[in-house]
């Protein structure tokens, strides 16, 4: 199974969003003792409404500090657009938590997948 960028289930999208927020932090400050994954993964997965406002505020600092933060900020925005301006869910069911985790890990794997060129060599 691979990343499905058009799947708009809120739990899956939030998992993908969390991966982008983690990437923004890593690009801005590198390895840290307690990353946003260490501090917020469980609460973001179970109670997104309580975690994501804080995470998104932090992302502004991270994207401003990162060399290519503008690119990551646009990816965060594109991912947020999939939520269709709905509020963050207060709670996710166990099945939805599974979708969150799936979205998170598929998005992370996609970061490290070599992109192929569609150009034809002459």
C-alpha positions as CSV (number, residue, x, y, z in Angstrom):
1,X,0.0,0.0,0.0
2,X,1.3,3.5,-0.8
3,X,0.3,7.1,-0.1
4,X,-3.1,8.1,-1.5
5,X,-3.0,11.9,-1.8
6,X,-6.6,12.1,-2.9
7,X,-8.1,10.1,0.1
8,X,-9.8,12.8,2.2
9,X,-10.9,10.9,5.3
10,X,-10.1,13.4,8.1
11,X,-8.2,10.8,10.2
12,X,-5.9,9.8,7.3
13,X,-5.4,13.5,6.3
14,X,-4.5,14.4,9.9
15,X,-1.9,11.6,10.0
16,X,-0.4,13.0,6.7
17,X,-0.5,16.5,8.2
18,X,1.3,15.3,11.3
19,X,4.1,13.9,9.1
20,X,4.5,17.3,7.4
21,X,4.6,19.1,10.7
22,X,7.3,16.7,12.0
23,X,9.2,17.3,8.8
24,X,9.0,21.0,9.2
25,X,10.5,20.7,12.7
26,X,13.3,18.4,11.6
27,X,14.2,20.8,8.7
28,X,14.3,23.8,11.1
29,X,16.1,22.4,14.1
30,X,17.4,19.0,13.2
31,X,17.4,16.2,15.8
32,X,16.0,17.3,19.2
33,X,15.7,15.5,22.5
34,X,11.9,15.6,22.4
35,X,10.4,16.0,18.9
36,X,6.7,16.8,18.2
37,X,6.3,13.1,17.6
38,X,7.6,12.3,21.1
39,X,5.4,15.0,22.7
40,X,2.2,15.0,20.6
41,X,1.7,11.8,18.6
42,X,-0.6,10.1,21.0
43,X,-2.8,13.2,21.7
44,X,-2.9,14.1,18.0
45,X,-4.0,10.6,17.1
46,X,-6.7,10.3,19.8
47,X,-7.8,14.0,20.3
48,X,-6.8,16.0,17.3
49,X,-8.7,19.1,18.4
50,X,-6.5,19.5,21.4
51,X,-3.2,18.9,19.7
52,X,-3.3,20.4,16.2
53,X,-3.8,24.1,17.0
54,X,-0.6,24.0,19.1
55,X,1.2,22.0,16.4
56,X,0.2,24.4,13.6
57,X,1.3,27.4,15.7
58,X,4.7,25.7,16.2
59,X,4.9,25.0,12.4
60,X,5.0,28.7,11.7
61,X,8.2,29.0,13.7
62,X,9.7,25.9,12.1
63,X,8.9,26.9,8.5
64,X,10.2,30.4,9.0
65,X,13.5,29.1,10.3
66,X,14.0,26.3,7.7
67,X,15.9,27.0,4.5
68,X,13.1,25.6,2.3
69,X,10.3,26.3,4.8
70,X,8.1,27.9,2.2
71,X,7.9,24.6,0.3
72,X,7.0,22.7,3.4
73,X,4.5,25.4,4.4
74,X,2.7,25.0,1.0
75,X,2.5,21.2,1.5
76,X,1.0,21.8,5.0
77,X,-1.6,24.1,3.4
78,X,-2.4,21.6,0.6
79,X,-2.9,18.9,3.2
80,X,-5.1,21.2,5.3
81,X,-7.2,22.0,2.2
82,X,-8.2,18.3,2.1
83,X,-10.1,18.8,5.4
84,X,-12.5,21.2,3.6
85,X,-12.5,23.8,6.3
86,X,-14.1,21.4,8.9
87,X,-13.0,21.8,12.5
88,X,-10.5,19.2,13.9
89,X,-12.4,16.3,15.4
90,X,-12.5,16.2,19.1
91,X,-11.9,12.5,19.3
92,X,-11.0,9.7,16.8
93,X,-12.3,6.2,17.2
94,X,-9.9,3.3,17.3
95,X,-10.5,2.6,13.6
96,X,-9.9,6.3,12.8
97,X,-6.7,6.2,14.9
98,X,-5.6,3.3,12.6
99,X,-6.2,5.6,9.6
100,X,-4.3,8.4,11.2
101,X,-1.3,6.1,11.8
102,X,-1.5,4.7,8.3
103,X,-1.6,8.3,6.8
104,X,1.4,9.3,9.0
105,X,3.6,6.4,8.0
106,X,2.6,6.4,4.3
107,X,3.4,10.1,4.1
108,X,6.7,9.6,5.9
109,X,7.6,6.8,3.5
110,X,6.8,9.0,0.6
111,X,9.3,11.6,1.8
112,X,12.1,9.1,1.2
113,X,10.8,7.5,-2.0
114,X,13.0,8.3,-5.0
115,X,11.0,10.4,-7.4
116,X,11.3,9.1,-11.0
117,X,11.5,11.3,-14.1
118,X,9.0,10.7,-16.9
119,X,11.4,12.1,-19.4
120,X,12.5,10.0,-22.4
121,X,16.2,10.0,-23.0
122,X,17.2,10.6,-26.7
